[in-house]
Amino acid sequence: MRGLRLMIFIPSLLILTNLQETSSHGDHPLSRIAIHEATFALTPLAHVKASPSILGLTTGQNSEWVTIEYSTPSPSVDDWIGVFSPANFSASTCPSENPRVYPPLLCSAPIKFQYASYSSPQYKDTGKGSLKLQIINQRSDFSFALFTGGFLNPKLVAVSNKVVFSNPNAPAYPRLAQGKKWDEMTVTWTSGYGISEAEPFVEWGPKGGDPIRSPAGTLTFERSSMCGAPARTVGWRDPGYIHTSFLKELWPNTVYVVLACWRLFNCTYVWSKEYQFKAPPYPGQDSVQRVVIFGDMGMVPVNIMIFSLALSTLPSNSFRT
């Protein structure tokens, strides 16, 4: 019997390995950029401008469209625009990993990129172009940079003004998950508020009923938690703070309202948008069950950035998650 189990296991392992190989679609587009090899080619004749400079003025707005205008006296077909957050991505923000090794000139990889000629076909002749792209609140400011030299030999030509959300620390991206019991749910969200600045909690209750307040825990991790470069250098991105609260003793099939909240130490409150969910049915109840499987809990807008470069290599159902 033991030998039979081994014979069954080995073919299964081979099948899983083959599936993994056939489902792979190459490296992530951002990994093509050798940002650690970047050099400076700054010129006062080139410029990049981003507008508007203040985003998310509508209450609870965590994404916004930004227009980027740029020009250079020496355009080329492989010029590209990179989006950086925080806005300062110079070597001054990069701790030295090894005193014998010079740190990179740029200490942050772009979170998005696009060819400068993507929406401006005349760019290679006129040196002028523009892009319109969606920005997600990353709990920090943004800047936009024009590079020449392609992805393998990037040269920084110009950097834009800073762009920032009106409240970069605002609560964002709540996620629900089933708790340990059938009548429990967990609510997880991210923000820029640490426990030294505010006390997180959720206000929740049945729709139309009296609200309840439950405390939330706060976790994060630091650059020093990473093993080494590039995770500590060009690959580092501050994750902000991750908050989790537990909603217990839910009534089956009941619609609940949830708000993520903070009580700041100056006695003011910060509130998220209102969200709703329906509690699970009682165990054994005759009801329709649907399962949604997520392969990645990241937050990415499906717009012209990155996806135009990667879409052609992916199967038609790749974004059906």
C-alpha positions in Angstrom: 0.0 0.0 0.0 2.9 2.3 0.8 4.4 1.7 -2.6 1.1 2.3 -4.3 0.8 5.7 -2.5 4.3 6.6 -3.7 3.5 5.7 -7.3 0.4 7.8 -7.2 2.2 10.8 -5.5 5.1 11.0 -8.1 2.9 11.3 -11.2 0.7 13.9 -9.3 3.8 15.9 -8.5 4.9 15.8 -12.2 1.5 16.9 -13.3 1.5 19.9 -10.8 5.0 20.8 -12.0 4.0 20.7 -15.7 0.9 22.8 -14.9 3.1 25.4 -13.1 5.4 25.6 -16.1 2.6 25.9 -18.7 0.8 28.5 -16.6 3.9 30.7 -16.3 3.9 33.8 -18.5 7.4 35.1 -18.0 8.6 37.8 -15.6 6.5 40.7 -14.3 6.8 43.7 -16.7 8.3 45.8 -13.9 11.2 43.4 -13.5 12.4 44.3 -16.9 13.6 47.7 -15.6 17.2 47.7 -14.4 16.6 50.7 -12.0 19.7 49.8 -10.0 21.7 50.6 -13.2 20.1 54.0 -13.7 22.3 57.1 -14.3 21.6 60.8 -14.6 21.1 62.7 -17.9 19.2 65.6 -16.5 18.7 68.7 -18.7 16.9 72.0 -18.0 15.5 71.8 -21.5 13.3 68.8 -20.6 10.3 68.9 -18.3 7.5 66.8 -16.8 4.4 68.2 -15.4 1.6 66.4 -13.5 -1.9 67.7 -12.8 -3.9 68.0 -10.6 -1.4 68.3 -7.7 -4.0 67.5 -5.0 -5.9 64.2 -5.4 -8.9 62.7 -3.7 -10.7 65.9 -2.7 -13.9 64.0 -2.9 -14.6 62.3 0.5 -13.4 58.7 0.5 -11.7 58.9 -2.9 -8.7 56.6 -3.0 -8.0 56.7 -6.7 -7.7 59.6 -9.2 -6.8 60.3 -12.8 -3.6 62.3 -13.4 -2.5 63.9 -16.7 1.2 63.9 -17.4 2.7 66.3 -19.9 6.4 66.0 -20.9 8.9 67.2 -23.4 12.6 66.6 -24.3 15.0 68.0 -26.9 16.4 64.5 -27.7 13.5 62.1 -27.9 13.9 58.4 -28.8 11.5 55.5 -29.4 12.5 53.7 -26.1 11.9 56.7 -23.8 9.5 55.9 -21.0 7.6 57.5 -18.1 8.0 56.0 -14.6 5.7 56.6 -11.6 7.4 56.8 -8.2 6.0 56.8 -4.7 7.4 58.3 -2.5 8.1 61.3 -4.7 11.8 61.4 -3.6 13.4 58.3 -5.1 17.1 59.5 -4.9 19.9 57.6 -3.3 19.6 59.8 -0.2 16.6 57.6 0.9 18.5 54.3 0.4 20.4 52.9 3.4 23.8 51.4 2.6 23.7 47.6 2.6 27.5 47.1 2.2 30.1 49.9 2.8 32.2 48.4 0.0 29.5 48.7 -2.6 28.2 52.0 -3.9 24.4 52.4 -3.5 22.3 52.9 -6.6 21.7 56.4 -7.8 18.0 55.9 -7.6 16.7 54.1 -4.5 13.1 53.1 -5.6 11.7 51.1 -8.4 8.7 52.6 -10.3 5.3 51.4 -9.4 4.1 51.9 -12.9 5.6 52.7 -16.3 4.6 53.4 -19.9 6.4 54.3 -23.2 6.5 58.0 -23.7 5.1 57.6 -27.2 2.2 55.3 -26.2 -0.6 57.9 -26.5 1.5 60.4 -28.5 2.8 58.8 -31.7 4.4 62.1 -32.7 6.7 62.1 -29.6 9.7 60.6 -31.4 9.6 63.5 -33.9 8.5 66.4 -31.7 9.7 65.4 -28.3 6.4 66.3 -26.8 3.7 63.9 -25.4 1.2 63.3 -22.7 -0.3 60.4 -20.7 -3.5 60.0 -18.6 -3.3 57.4 -15.9 -5.0 56.3 -12.7 -3.2 56.7 -9.4 -4.1 54.7 -6.3 -3.6 56.1 -2.8 -0.2 54.7 -1.7 0.0 56.6 1.6 2.7 58.8 0.2 3.3 61.5 -2.5 4.0 60.7 -6.1 6.4 62.0 -8.8 6.7 61.1 -12.5 10.0 60.8 -14.3 11.1 60.7 -18.0 13.8 58.2 -18.8 15.8 57.5 -22.0 18.0 54.5 -22.8 15.2 51.9 -22.5 14.7 49.6 -19.6 18.2 48.0 -19.4 20.2 51.3 -19.5 17.8 53.9 -18.0 18.9 57.5 -17.9 16.9 60.0 -15.8 16.1 63.1 -18.0 13.5 65.0 -16.0 11.3 64.7 -12.9 7.8 66.2 -12.3 6.3 68.2 -9.5 4.9 66.2 -6.6 1.3 64.9 -6.5 -0.4 63.9 -3.3 -3.8 62.7 -2.0 -5.6 65.1 0.3 -5.4 62.5 3.1 -2.8 59.9 2.2 -3.3 58.2 5.6 -7.0 57.6 4.9 -8.4 54.1 5.4 -8.5 52.1 2.2 -9.1 48.7 0.6 -11.1 46.8 3.2 -11.2 43.0 2.8 -13.6 40.6 4.4 -12.8 37.0 5.3 -14.7 34.2 7.1 -13.8 33.9 10.8 -13.1 30.7 12.7 -16.8 30.2 13.3 -19.7 30.4 10.9 -21.0 33.6 12.6 -17.7 35.5 12.6 -16.2 37.8 10.0 -12.8 39.5 9.9 -12.3 43.0 8.5 -8.8 44.0 7.3 -7.8 47.3 5.8 -4.7 49.4 5.4 -3.9 53.0 6.3 -1.0 55.4 7.1 -2.0 55.7 10.8 0.2 53.8 13.3 -0.8 53.0 16.9 1.3 56.0 18.1 -1.1 58.3 16.1 -4.5 56.8 16.4 -6.6 54.0 17.8 -8.3 51.9 15.1 -11.7 50.3 15.4 -14.7 49.4 13.3 -18.2 50.6 13.8 -20.7 48.0 12.5 -24.2 46.7 13.0 -27.2 45.4 11.2 -28.5 47.8 8.5 -30.9 50.2 10.1 -30.0 49.0 13.6 -27.8 50.3 16.4 -24.1 50.3 15.7 -21.4 48.4 17.7 -17.8 49.3 18.0 -15.0 46.7 18.0 -11.3 47.3 18.4 -8.8 46.5 15.7 -5.2 45.3 15.9 -2.4 47.0 14.0 0.6 45.3 12.3 3.3 46.3 9.9 6.9 45.4 8.8 10.0 47.4 8.2 12.7 47.7 5.7 15.0 45.9 8.2 12.7 42.9 8.1 13.8 42.2 4.5 16.7 39.8 3.9 18.7 42.2 1.8 19.0 44.0 -1.5 17.0 44.6 -3.7 14.2 44.1 -1.1 15.9 46.6 1.2 16.9 49.0 -1.6 15.2 49.6 -5.0 12.5 47.0 -4.2 11.4 48.4 -0.9 7.9 49.9 -0.6 6.5 51.0 2.8 3.4 48.8 3.3 1.7 51.3 5.7 -0.3 49.7 8.6 -2.5 46.7 8.4 -5.5 46.7 10.7 -7.8 43.7 11.5 -11.0 43.6 13.5 -13.3 40.7 14.3 -17.1 40.8 14.0 -18.7 38.1 16.1 -22.2 36.7 16.8 -23.6 37.7 13.4 -27.2 36.9 12.7 -27.5 34.6 9.7 -28.5 36.1 6.3 -28.5 39.6 7.8 -27.1 42.7 6.0 -24.5 44.5 8.0 -22.9 48.0 7.6 -19.2 48.5 8.4 -17.0 51.6 8.7 -13.3 51.6 9.4 -12.5 54.3 12.0 -9.7 56.0 14.0 -9.8 58.1 17.1 -6.9 60.4 16.8 -5.2 61.5 20.0 -6.5 65.1 19.5 -10.0 63.6 20.0 -11.0 63.9 16.4 -12.2 60.9 14.3 -11.4 59.7 10.8 -14.0 57.6 9.0 -13.9 55.4 5.9 -16.7 55.0 3.4 -19.6 52.8 4.4 -19.5 49.2 3.2 -22.1 46.4 3.4 -22.0 42.7 3.6 -24.4 39.8 4.1 -23.7 37.4 7.0 -23.4 33.7 6.2 -26.4 31.4 6.4 -26.9 29.1 9.4 -24.9 25.8 9.0 -27.0 23.3 7.1 -29.5 25.9 5.8 -30.7 25.2 2.3 -29.0 28.1 0.4 -26.9 28.8 -2.7 -23.2 28.9 -2.0 -20.7 30.7 -4.2 -16.9 30.6 -3.9 -14.6 33.3 -5.1 -10.9 32.5 -5.2 -8.4 35.3 -5.3 -4.8 34.7 -6.6 -3.5 38.1 -5.4 -4.7 40.6 -2.9 -2.8 43.5 -4.5 -4.5 46.7 -5.6 -3.9 47.5 -9.3 -6.1 49.6 -11.7 -6.6 48.0 -15.1 -5.5 51.0 -17.2 -2.9 51.7 -19.9 0.1 51.4 -17.6 1.9 48.0 -17.6 -1.0 46.0 -18.9 -0.6 47.2 -22.5 2.9 45.6 -22.4 1.8 42.4 -20.7 -1.7 41.7 -22.0 -0.5 40.2 -25.3 1.3 37.4 -23.4 -1.6 36.4 -21.2 -4.5 34.1 -21.9 -7.9 35.6 -22.4 -9.2 34.6 -19.0 -6.2 35.9 -17.0 -8.1 38.9 -15.5 -11.2 37.0 -14.6 -10.4 37.0 -10.9 
